[in-house]
Amino acid sequence: MSELLFAPTKRLMKNSGANRISEDAVRYLNEFLETEGVSITQKAKRLATHAGRETVKVEDIKMALK
């Protein structure tokens, strides 16, 4: 089960122009976002560790996204 909540994802999709959205579509997007979020966070954590920090900062996230 996803850590992300159903309602905010559906709201994001609606705000992006999707008027009708299946539950499966929301669930799939949640799974994708969670997988990508975990991957980005792991990369950012390695960058922070390499810099001698325990705190992941915005610059770590930005670098992990490149």
mmJSON file of the N, C-alpha and C atoms, coordinates in Angstrom:
{"data_MODEL":{"atom_site":{
"group_PDB":["ATOM","ATOM","ATOM","ATOM","ATOM","ATOM","ATOM","ATOM","ATOM","ATOM","ATOM","ATOM","ATOM","ATOM","ATOM","ATOM","ATOM","ATOM","ATOM","ATOM","ATOM","ATOM","ATOM","ATOM","ATOM","ATOM","ATOM","ATOM","ATOM","ATOM","ATOM","ATOM","ATOM","ATOM","ATOM","ATOM","ATOM","ATOM","ATOM","ATOM","ATOM","ATOM","ATOM","ATOM","ATOM","ATOM","ATOM","ATOM","ATOM","ATOM","ATOM","ATOM","ATOM","ATOM","ATOM","ATOM","ATOM","ATOM","ATOM","ATOM","ATOM","ATOM","ATOM","ATOM","ATOM","ATOM","ATOM","ATOM","ATOM","ATOM","ATOM","ATOM","ATOM","ATOM","ATOM","ATOM","ATOM","ATOM","ATOM","ATOM","ATOM","ATOM","ATOM","ATOM","ATOM","ATOM","ATOM","ATOM","ATOM","ATOM","ATOM","ATOM","ATOM","ATOM","ATOM","ATOM","ATOM","ATOM","ATOM","ATOM","ATOM","ATOM","ATOM","ATOM","ATOM","ATOM","ATOM","ATOM","ATOM","ATOM","ATOM","ATOM","ATOM","ATOM","ATOM","ATOM","ATOM","ATOM","ATOM","ATOM","ATOM","ATOM","ATOM","ATOM","ATOM","ATOM","ATOM","ATOM","ATOM","ATOM","ATOM","ATOM","ATOM","ATOM","ATOM","ATOM","ATOM","ATOM","ATOM","ATOM","ATOM","ATOM","ATOM","ATOM","ATOM","ATOM","ATOM","ATOM","ATOM","ATOM","ATOM","ATOM","ATOM","ATOM","ATOM","ATOM","ATOM","ATOM","ATOM","ATOM","ATOM","ATOM","ATOM","ATOM","ATOM","ATOM","ATOM","ATOM","ATOM","ATOM","ATOM","ATOM","ATOM","ATOM","ATOM","ATOM","ATOM","ATOM","ATOM","ATOM","ATOM","ATOM","ATOM","ATOM","ATOM","ATOM","ATOM","ATOM","ATOM","ATOM","ATOM","ATOM","ATOM","ATOM","ATOM","ATOM","ATOM","ATOM"],
"id":[1,2,3,4,5,6,7,8,9,10,11,12,13,14,15,16,17,18,19,20,21,22,23,24,25,26,27,28,29,30,31,32,33,34,35,36,37,38,39,40,41,42,43,44,45,46,47,48,49,50,51,52,53,54,55,56,57,58,59,60,61,62,63,64,65,66,67,68,69,70,71,72,73,74,75,76,77,78,79,80,81,82,83,84,85,86,87,88,89,90,91,92,93,94,95,96,97,98,99,100,101,102,103,104,105,106,107,108,109,110,111,112,113,114,115,116,117,118,119,120,121,122,123,124,125,126,127,128,129,130,131,132,133,134,135,136,137,138,139,140,141,142,143,144,145,146,147,148,149,150,151,152,153,154,155,156,157,158,159,160,161,162,163,164,165,166,167,168,169,170,171,172,173,174,175,176,177,178,179,180,181,182,183,184,185,186,187,188,189,190,191,192,193,194,195,196,197,198],
"type_symbol":["N","C","C","N","C","C","N","C","C","N","C","C","N","C","C","N","C","C","N","C","C","N","C","C","N","C","C","N","C","C","N","C","C","N","C","C","N","C","C","N","C","C","N","C","C","N","C","C","N","C","C","N","C","C","N","C","C","N","C","C","N","C","C","N","C","C","N","C","C","N","C","C","N","C","C","N","C","C","N","C","C","N","C","C","N","C","C","N","C","C","N","C","C","N","C","C","N","C","C","N","C","C","N","C","C","N","C","C","N","C","C","N","C","C","N","C","C","N","C","C","N","C","C","N","C","C","N","C","C","N","C","C","N","C","C","N","C","C","N","C","C","N","C","C","N","C","C","N","C","C","N","C","C","N","C","C","N","C","C","N","C","C","N","C","C","N","C","C","N","C","C","N","C","C","N","C","C","N","C","C","N","C","C","N","C","C","N","C","C","N","C","C","N","C","C","N","C","C"],
"label_atom_id":["N","CA","C","N","CA","C","N","CA","C","N","CA","C","N","CA","C","N","CA","C","N","CA","C","N","CA","C","N","CA","C","N","CA","C","N","CA","C","N","CA","C","N","CA","C","N","CA","C","N","CA","C","N","CA","C","N","CA","C","N","CA","C","N","CA","C","N","CA","C","N","CA","C","N","CA","C","N","CA","C","N","CA","C","N","CA","C","N","CA","C","N","CA","C","N","CA","C","N","CA","C","N","CA","C","N","CA","C","N","CA","C","N","CA","C","N","CA","C","N","CA","C","N","CA","C","N","CA","C","N","CA","C","N","CA","C","N","CA","C","N","CA","C","N","CA","C","N","CA","C","N","CA","C","N","CA","C","N","CA","C","N","CA","C","N","CA","C","N","CA","C","N","CA","C","N","CA","C","N","CA","C","N","CA","C","N","CA","C","N","CA","C","N","CA","C","N","CA","C","N","CA","C","N","CA","C","N","CA","C","N","CA","C","N","CA","C","N","CA","C","N","CA","C","N","CA","C","N","CA","C"],
"label_alt_id":[null,null,null,null,null,null,null,null,null,null,null,null,null,null,null,null,null,null,null,null,null,null,null,null,null,null,null,null,null,null,null,null,null,null,null,null,null,null,null,null,null,null,null,null,null,null,null,null,null,null,null,null,null,null,null,null,null,null,null,null,null,null,null,null,null,null,null,null,null,null,null,null,null,null,null,null,null,null,null,null,null,null,null,null,null,null,null,null,null,null,null,null,null,null,null,null,null,null,null,null,null,null,null,null,null,null,null,null,null,null,null,null,null,null,null,null,null,null,null,null,null,null,null,null,null,null,null,null,null,null,null,null,null,null,null,null,null,null,null,null,null,null,null,null,null,null,null,null,null,null,null,null,null,null,null,null,null,null,null,null,null,null,null,null,null,null,null,null,null,null,null,null,null,null,null,null,null,null,null,null,null,null,null,null,null,null,null,null,null,null,null,null,null,null,null,null,null,null],
"label_comp_id":["MET","MET","MET","SER","SER","SER","GLU","GLU","GLU","LEU","LEU","LEU","LEU","LEU","LEU","PHE","PHE","PHE","ALA","ALA","ALA","PRO","PRO","PRO","THR","THR","THR","LYS","LYS","LYS","ARG","ARG","ARG","LEU","LEU","LEU","MET","MET","MET","LYS","LYS","LYS","ASN","ASN","ASN","SER","SER","SER","GLY","GLY","GLY","ALA","ALA","ALA","ASN","ASN","ASN","ARG","ARG","ARG","ILE","ILE","ILE","SER","SER","SER","GLU","GLU","GLU","ASP","ASP","ASP","ALA","ALA","ALA","VAL","VAL","VAL","ARG","ARG","ARG","TYR","TYR","TYR","LEU","LEU","LEU","ASN","ASN","ASN","GLU","GLU","GLU","PHE","PHE","PHE","LEU","LEU","LEU","GLU","GLU","GLU","THR","THR","THR","GLU","GLU","GLU","GLY","GLY","GLY","VAL","VAL","VAL","SER","SER","SER","ILE","ILE","ILE","THR","THR","THR","GLN","GLN","GLN","LYS","LYS","LYS","ALA","ALA","ALA","LYS","LYS","LYS","ARG","ARG","ARG","LEU","LEU","LEU","ALA","ALA","ALA","THR","THR","THR","HIS","HIS","HIS","ALA","ALA","ALA","GLY","GLY","GLY","ARG","ARG","ARG","GLU","GLU","GLU","THR","THR","THR","VAL","VAL","VAL","LYS","LYS","LYS","VAL","VAL","VAL","GLU","GLU","GLU","ASP","ASP","ASP","ILE","ILE","ILE","LYS","LYS","LYS","MET","MET","MET","ALA","ALA","ALA","LEU","LEU","LEU","LYS","LYS","LYS"],
"label_asym_id":["A","A","A","A","A","A","A","A","A","A","A","A","A","A","A","A","A","A","A","A","A","A","A","A","A","A","A","A","A","A","A","A","A","A","A","A","A","A","A","A","A","A","A","A","A","A","A","A","A","A","A","A","A","A","A","A","A","A","A","A","A","A","A","A","A","A","A","A","A","A","A","A","A","A","A","A","A","A","A","A","A","A","A","A","A","A","A","A","A","A","A","A","A","A","A","A","A","A","A","A","A","A","A","A","A","A","A","A","A","A","A","A","A","A","A","A","A","A","A","A","A","A","A","A","A","A","A","A","A","A","A","A","A","A","A","A","A","A","A","A","A","A","A","A","A","A","A","A","A","A","A","A","A","A","A","A","A","A","A","A","A","A","A","A","A","A","A","A","A","A","A","A","A","A","A","A","A","A","A","A","A","A","A","A","A","A","A","A","A","A","A","A","A","A","A","A","A","A"],
"label_entity_id":["1","1","1","1","1","1","1","1","1","1","1","1","1","1","1","1","1","1","1","1","1","1","1","1","1","1","1","1","1","1","1","1","1","1","1","1","1","1","1","1","1","1","1","1","1","1","1","1","1","1","1","1","1","1","1","1","1","1","1","1","1","1","1","1","1","1","1","1","1","1","1","1","1","1","1","1","1","1","1","1","1","1","1","1","1","1","1","1","1","1","1","1","1","1","1","1","1","1","1","1","1","1","1","1","1","1","1","1","1","1","1","1","1","1","1","1","1","1","1","1","1","1","1","1","1","1","1","1","1","1","1","1","1","1","1","1","1","1","1","1","1","1","1","1","1","1","1","1","1","1","1","1","1","1","1","1","1","1","1","1","1","1","1","1","1","1","1","1","1","1","1","1","1","1","1","1","1","1","1","1","1","1","1","1","1","1","1","1","1","1","1","1","1","1","1","1","1","1"],
"label_seq_id":[1,1,1,2,2,2,3,3,3,4,4,4,5,5,5,6,6,6,7,7,7,8,8,8,9,9,9,10,10,10,11,11,11,12,12,12,13,13,13,14,14,14,15,15,15,16,16,16,17,17,17,18,18,18,19,19,19,20,20,20,21,21,21,22,22,22,23,23,23,24,24,24,25,25,25,26,26,26,27,27,27,28,28,28,29,29,29,30,30,30,31,31,31,32,32,32,33,33,33,34,34,34,35,35,35,36,36,36,37,37,37,38,38,38,39,39,39,40,40,40,41,41,41,42,42,42,43,43,43,44,44,44,45,45,45,46,46,46,47,47,47,48,48,48,49,49,49,50,50,50,51,51,51,52,52,52,53,53,53,54,54,54,55,55,55,56,56,56,57,57,57,58,58,58,59,59,59,60,60,60,61,61,61,62,62,62,63,63,63,64,64,64,65,65,65,66,66,66],
"pdbx_PDB_ins_code":[null,null,null,null,null,null,null,null,null,null,null,null,null,null,null,null,null,null,null,null,null,null,null,null,null,null,null,null,null,null,null,null,null,null,null,null,null,null,null,null,null,null,null,null,null,null,null,null,null,null,null,null,null,null,null,null,null,null,null,null,null,null,null,null,null,null,null,null,null,null,null,null,null,null,null,null,null,null,null,null,null,null,null,null,null,null,null,null,null,null,null,null,null,null,null,null,null,null,null,null,null,null,null,null,null,null,null,null,null,null,null,null,null,null,null,null,null,null,null,null,null,null,null,null,null,null,null,null,null,null,null,null,null,null,null,null,null,null,null,null,null,null,null,null,null,null,null,null,null,null,null,null,null,null,null,null,null,null,null,null,null,null,null,null,null,null,null,null,null,null,null,null,null,null,null,null,null,null,null,null,null,null,null,null,null,null,null,null,null,null,null,null,null,null,null,null,null,null],
"Cartn_x":[0.834,0.0,0.873,0.428,1.187,1.179,2.264,2.348,1.59,1.411,0.758,-0.752,-1.414,-2.857,-3.549,-4.694,-5.47,-5.995,-6.625,-7.303,-6.372,-5.201,-4.333,-3.864,-3.621,-3.197,-4.32,-5.525,-6.683,-6.912,-6.753,-6.911,-5.856,-4.624,-3.554,-3.925,-4.436,-4.834,-5.988,-6.967,-8.096,-7.623,-6.731,-6.202,-5.353,-4.922,-4.134,-5.027,-6.33,-7.255,-8.01,-7.732,-8.455,-9.767,-10.876,-12.182,-12.665,-12.445,-12.858,-11.625,-11.473,-10.256,-10.652,-10.159,-10.442,-9.567,-10.048,-9.27,-7.952,-8.002,-6.778,-5.741,-6.188,-5.265,-4.605,-5.381,-4.829,-3.855,-4.235,-3.38,-2.055,-2.14,-0.932,-0.015,-0.599,0.215,0.854,0.107,0.664,1.861,1.735,2.832,4.055,3.821,4.924,5.601,4.811,5.363,6.139,5.617,6.319,7.651,7.645,8.879,9.917,9.503,10.425,10.904,10.001,10.371,11.405,11.239,12.204,13.557,13.546,14.796,15.529,14.81,15.407,15.964,15.209,15.651,16.905,16.977,18.173,19.393,19.237,20.347,20.75,19.752,20.026,20.727,20.34,20.974,22.441,22.734,24.134,24.931,24.324,25.007,25.273,24.289,24.464,25.561,25.551,26.579,27.96,28.058,29.332,29.841,28.897,29.261,29.507,29.417,29.678,28.501,27.3,26.099,25.149,24.329,23.232,21.936,21.871,20.668,20.628,19.524,19.306,18.741,19.426,19.016,18.458,17.854,17.233,18.244,19.483,20.497,20.806,20.673,20.859,19.758,18.532,17.392,17.575,17.958,18.149,19.225,20.322,21.386,20.935,20.136,19.647,18.694,18.047,17.107,17.799,19.076,19.806,20.239],
"Cartn_y":[-1.188,0.0,1.243,2.233,3.465,4.298,4.991,5.934,7.229,7.475,8.701,8.557,9.637,9.614,9.745,9.104,9.056,10.448,11.153,12.416,13.505,13.746,14.787,14.467,13.18,12.804,13.029,12.638,12.855,14.352,15.143,16.598,17.175,16.694,17.121,16.819,15.623,15.225,16.086,16.357,17.211,18.632,19.146,20.495,20.586,19.419,19.363,19.172,19.153,19.109,17.82,16.799,15.535,15.62,15.641,15.78,14.48,13.376,12.067,11.185,10.557,9.785,8.485,7.378,6.085,5.91,5.076,4.78,4.101,3.249,2.579,3.576,4.633,5.65,6.393,6.734,7.421,6.501,5.246,4.271,4.088,3.993,3.8,5.017,6.225,7.436,7.515,7.163,7.153,6.221,5.022,4.055,4.591,5.216,5.799,6.914,7.826,8.95,8.468,7.446,6.92,6.279,5.5,4.853,5.894,6.885,7.946,8.75,9.043,9.793,9.076,7.767,6.962,6.983,6.807,6.796,8.131,9.218,10.554,10.787,10.381,10.563,9.761,8.538,7.719,8.361,8.892,9.587,10.825,11.581,12.794,12.46,11.371,10.959,10.616,9.921,9.605,10.889,11.862,13.143,13.869,13.873,14.522,13.825,12.502,11.734,12.031,12.082,12.394,13.782,14.708,16.055,16.136,15.004,14.987,15.441,15.364,15.79,14.626,14.708,13.764,14.352,15.672,16.354,16.435,15.969,16.11,17.506,18.267,19.637,19.747,20.883,21.098,20.946,21.359,21.229,19.761,18.9,17.46,16.919,17.335,16.913,17.401,18.666,19.226,18.454,18.123,17.377,15.949,15.364,14.01,13.962,15.07,15.138,15.31,15.67,15.882,14.573],
"Cartn_z":[0.0,0.0,0.0,-0.69,-0.843,0.437,0.653,1.771,1.437,0.139,-0.302,-0.205,0.171,0.31,-1.047,-1.15,-2.379,-2.781,-1.829,-2.125,-2.687,-2.097,-2.659,-4.078,-4.343,-5.69,-6.681,-6.304,-7.183,-7.406,-6.358,-6.475,-7.414,-7.309,-8.203,-9.652,-9.881,-11.231,-11.746,-10.885,-11.278,-11.57,-10.741,-10.951,-12.22,-12.713,-13.944,-15.168,-14.963,-16.082,-16.288,-15.5,-15.643,-14.868,-15.579,-14.919,-14.295,-14.978,-14.478,-14.367,-13.201,-12.927,-12.25,-12.783,-12.156,-10.915,-9.991,-8.788,-9.151,-10.178,-10.624,-11.114,-11.793,-12.297,-11.136,-10.135,-8.955,-8.226,-8.062,-7.38,-8.125,-9.449,-10.258,-10.162,-10.243,-10.133,-8.751,-7.717,-6.361,-6.262,-6.825,-6.787,-7.524,-8.674,-9.442,-8.653,-8.107,-7.353,-6.128,-5.475,-4.308,-4.703,-5.762,-6.236,-6.616,-7.359,-7.771,-6.572,-5.642,-4.443,-3.605,-3.467,-2.713,-3.421,-4.726,-5.497,-5.382,-5.533,-5.437,-4.032,-3.023,-1.64,-1.35,-1.859,-1.65,-2.293,-3.499,-4.162,-3.365,-2.913,-2.142,-0.832,-0.194,1.057,0.823,-0.283,-0.604,-0.827,-1.486,-1.719,-0.399,0.483,1.792,2.591,2.575,3.283,2.715,1.402,0.747,1.166,1.396,1.823,3.33,4.026,5.462,6.303,5.759,6.482,6.659,7.702,7.882,7.341,7.251,6.805,5.289,4.717,3.278,3.048,2.203,1.92,0.511,0.248,-1.065,-2.188,-1.958,-3.011,-3.318,-2.292,-2.519,-3.413,-3.138,-3.959,-5.383,-5.538,-6.877,-7.642,-6.975,-7.631,-7.965,-7.092,-7.346,-8.53,-8.798,-9.933,-11.27,-11.237,-12.495,-13.104],
"occupancy":[1.0,1.0,1.0,1.0,1.0,1.0,1.0,1.0,1.0,1.0,1.0,1.0,1.0,1.0,1.0,1.0,1.0,1.0,1.0,1.0,1.0,1.0,1.0,1.0,1.0,1.0,1.0,1.0,1.0,1.0,1.0,1.0,1.0,1.0,1.0,1.0,1.0,1.0,1.0,1.0,1.0,1.0,1.0,1.0,1.0,1.0,1.0,1.0,1.0,1.0,1.0,1.0,1.0,1.0,1.0,1.0,1.0,1.0,1.0,1.0,1.0,1.0,1.0,1.0,1.0,1.0,1.0,1.0,1.0,1.0,1.0,1.0,1.0,1.0,1.0,1.0,1.0,1.0,1.0,1.0,1.0,1.0,1.0,1.0,1.0,1.0,1.0,1.0,1.0,1.0,1.0,1.0,1.0,1.0,1.0,1.0,1.0,1.0,1.0,1.0,1.0,1.0,1.0,1.0,1.0,1.0,1.0,1.0,1.0,1.0,1.0,1.0,1.0,1.0,1.0,1.0,1.0,1.0,1.0,1.0,1.0,1.0,1.0,1.0,1.0,1.0,1.0,1.0,1.0,1.0,1.0,1.0,1.0,1.0,1.0,1.0,1.0,1.0,1.0,1.0,1.0,1.0,1.0,1.0,1.0,1.0,1.0,1.0,1.0,1.0,1.0,1.0,1.0,1.0,1.0,1.0,1.0,1.0,1.0,1.0,1.0,1.0,1.0,1.0,1.0,1.0,1.0,1.0,1.0,1.0,1.0,1.0,1.0,1.0,1.0,1.0,1.0,1.0,1.0,1.0,1.0,1.0,1.0,1.0,1.0,1.0,1.0,1.0,1.0,1.0,1.0,1.0,1.0,1.0,1.0,1.0,1.0,1.0],
"B_iso_or_equiv":[0.0,0.0,0.0,0.0,0.0,0.0,0.0,0.0,0.0,0.0,0.0,0.0,0.0,0.0,0.0,0.0,0.0,0.0,0.0,0.0,0.0,0.0,0.0,0.0,0.0,0.0,0.0,0.0,0.0,0.0,0.0,0.0,0.0,0.0,0.0,0.0,0.0,0.0,0.0,0.0,0.0,0.0,0.0,0.0,0.0,0.0,0.0,0.0,0.0,0.0,0.0,0.0,0.0,0.0,0.0,0.0,0.0,0.0,0.0,0.0,0.0,0.0,0.0,0.0,0.0,0.0,0.0,0.0,0.0,0.0,0.0,0.0,0.0,0.0,0.0,0.0,0.0,0.0,0.0,0.0,0.0,0.0,0.0,0.0,0.0,0.0,0.0,0.0,0.0,0.0,0.0,0.0,0.0,0.0,0.0,0.0,0.0,0.0,0.0,0.0,0.0,0.0,0.0,0.0,0.0,0.0,0.0,0.0,0.0,0.0,0.0,0.0,0.0,0.0,0.0,0.0,0.0,0.0,0.0,0.0,0.0,0.0,0.0,0.0,0.0,0.0,0.0,0.0,0.0,0.0,0.0,0.0,0.0,0.0,0.0,0.0,0.0,0.0,0.0,0.0,0.0,0.0,0.0,0.0,0.0,0.0,0.0,0.0,0.0,0.0,0.0,0.0,0.0,0.0,0.0,0.0,0.0,0.0,0.0,0.0,0.0,0.0,0.0,0.0,0.0,0.0,0.0,0.0,0.0,0.0,0.0,0.0,0.0,0.0,0.0,0.0,0.0,0.0,0.0,0.0,0.0,0.0,0.0,0.0,0.0,0.0,0.0,0.0,0.0,0.0,0.0,0.0,0.0,0.0,0.0,0.0,0.0,0.0],
"pdbx_formal_charge":[null,null,null,null,null,null,null,null,null,null,null,null,null,null,null,null,null,null,null,null,null,null,null,null,null,null,null,null,null,null,null,null,null,null,null,null,null,null,null,null,null,null,null,null,null,null,null,null,null,null,null,null,null,null,null,null,null,null,null,null,null,null,null,null,null,null,null,null,null,null,null,null,null,null,null,null,null,null,null,null,null,null,null,null,null,null,null,null,null,null,null,null,null,null,null,null,null,null,null,null,null,null,null,null,null,null,null,null,null,null,null,null,null,null,null,null,null,null,null,null,null,null,null,null,null,null,null,null,null,null,null,null,null,null,null,null,null,null,null,null,null,null,null,null,null,null,null,null,null,null,null,null,null,null,null,null,null,null,null,null,null,null,null,null,null,null,null,null,null,null,null,null,null,null,null,null,null,null,null,null,null,null,null,null,null,null,null,null,null,null,null,null,null,null,null,null,null,null],
"auth_seq_id":[1,1,1,2,2,2,3,3,3,4,4,4,5,5,5,6,6,6,7,7,7,8,8,8,9,9,9,10,10,10,11,11,11,12,12,12,13,13,13,14,14,14,15,15,15,16,16,16,17,17,17,18,18,18,19,19,19,20,20,20,21,21,21,22,22,22,23,23,23,24,24,24,25,25,25,26,26,26,27,27,27,28,28,28,29,29,29,30,30,30,31,31,31,32,32,32,33,33,33,34,34,34,35,35,35,36,36,36,37,37,37,38,38,38,39,39,39,40,40,40,41,41,41,42,42,42,43,43,43,44,44,44,45,45,45,46,46,46,47,47,47,48,48,48,49,49,49,50,50,50,51,51,51,52,52,52,53,53,53,54,54,54,55,55,55,56,56,56,57,57,57,58,58,58,59,59,59,60,60,60,61,61,61,62,62,62,63,63,63,64,64,64,65,65,65,66,66,66],
"auth_comp_id":["MET","MET","MET","SER","SER","SER","GLU","GLU","GLU","LEU","LEU","LEU","LEU","LEU","LEU","PHE","PHE","PHE","ALA","ALA","ALA","PRO","PRO","PRO","THR","THR","THR","LYS","LYS","LYS","ARG","ARG","ARG","LEU","LEU","LEU","MET","MET","MET","LYS","LYS","LYS","ASN","ASN","ASN","SER","SER","SER","GLY","GLY","GLY","ALA","ALA","ALA","ASN","ASN","ASN","ARG","ARG","ARG","ILE","ILE","ILE","SER","SER","SER","GLU","GLU","GLU","ASP","ASP","ASP","ALA","ALA","ALA","VAL","VAL","VAL","ARG","ARG","ARG","TYR","TYR","TYR","LEU","LEU","LEU","ASN","ASN","ASN","GLU","GLU","GLU","PHE","PHE","PHE","LEU","LEU","LEU","GLU","GLU","GLU","THR","THR","THR","GLU","GLU","GLU","GLY","GLY","GLY","VAL","VAL","VAL","SER","SER","SER","ILE","ILE","ILE","THR","THR","THR","GLN","GLN","GLN","LYS","LYS","LYS","ALA","ALA","ALA","LYS","LYS","LYS","ARG","ARG","ARG","LEU","LEU","LEU","ALA","ALA","ALA","THR","THR","THR","HIS","HIS","HIS","ALA","ALA","ALA","GLY","GLY","GLY","ARG","ARG","ARG","GLU","GLU","GLU","THR","THR","THR","VAL","VAL","VAL","LYS","LYS","LYS","VAL","VAL","VAL","GLU","GLU","GLU","ASP","ASP","ASP","ILE","ILE","ILE","LYS","LYS","LYS","MET","MET","MET","ALA","ALA","ALA","LEU","LEU","LEU","LYS","LYS","LYS"],
"auth_asym_id":["A","A","A","A","A","A","A","A","A","A","A","A","A","A","A","A","A","A","A","A","A","A","A","A","A","A","A","A","A","A","A","A","A","A","A","A","A","A","A","A","A","A","A","A","A","A","A","A","A","A","A","A","A","A","A","A","A","A","A","A","A","A","A","A","A","A","A","A","A","A","A","A","A","A","A","A","A","A","A","A","A","A","A","A","A","A","A","A","A","A","A","A","A","A","A","A","A","A","A","A","A","A","A","A","A","A","A","A","A","A","A","A","A","A","A","A","A","A","A","A","A","A","A","A","A","A","A","A","A","A","A","A","A","A","A","A","A","A","A","A","A","A","A","A","A","A","A","A","A","A","A","A","A","A","A","A","A","A","A","A","A","A","A","A","A","A","A","A","A","A","A","A","A","A","A","A","A","A","A","A","A","A","A","A","A","A","A","A","A","A","A","A","A","A","A","A","A","A"],
"auth_atom_id":["N","CA","C","N","CA","C","N","CA","C","N","CA","C","N","CA","C","N","CA","C","N","CA","C","N","CA","C","N","CA","C","N","CA","C","N","CA","C","N","CA","C","N","CA","C","N","CA","C","N","CA","C","N","CA","C","N","CA","C","N","CA","C","N","CA","C","N","CA","C","N","CA","C","N","CA","C","N","CA","C","N","CA","C","N","CA","C","N","CA","C","N","CA","C","N","CA","C","N","CA","C","N","CA","C","N","CA","C","N","CA","C","N","CA","C","N","CA","C","N","CA","C","N","CA","C","N","CA","C","N","CA","C","N","CA","C","N","CA","C","N","CA","C","N","CA","C","N","CA","C","N","CA","C","N","CA","C","N","CA","C","N","CA","C","N","CA","C","N","CA","C","N","CA","C","N","CA","C","N","CA","C","N","CA","C","N","CA","C","N","CA","C","N","CA","C","N","CA","C","N","CA","C","N","CA","C","N","CA","C","N","CA","C","N","CA","C","N","CA","C","N","CA","C","N","CA","C","N","CA","C"],
"pdbx_PDB_model_num":[1,1,1,1,1,1,1,1,1,1,1,1,1,1,1,1,1,1,1,1,1,1,1,1,1,1,1,1,1,1,1,1,1,1,1,1,1,1,1,1,1,1,1,1,1,1,1,1,1,1,1,1,1,1,1,1,1,1,1,1,1,1,1,1,1,1,1,1,1,1,1,1,1,1,1,1,1,1,1,1,1,1,1,1,1,1,1,1,1,1,1,1,1,1,1,1,1,1,1,1,1,1,1,1,1,1,1,1,1,1,1,1,1,1,1,1,1,1,1,1,1,1,1,1,1,1,1,1,1,1,1,1,1,1,1,1,1,1,1,1,1,1,1,1,1,1,1,1,1,1,1,1,1,1,1,1,1,1,1,1,1,1,1,1,1,1,1,1,1,1,1,1,1,1,1,1,1,1,1,1,1,1,1,1,1,1,1,1,1,1,1,1,1,1,1,1,1,1]
}}}
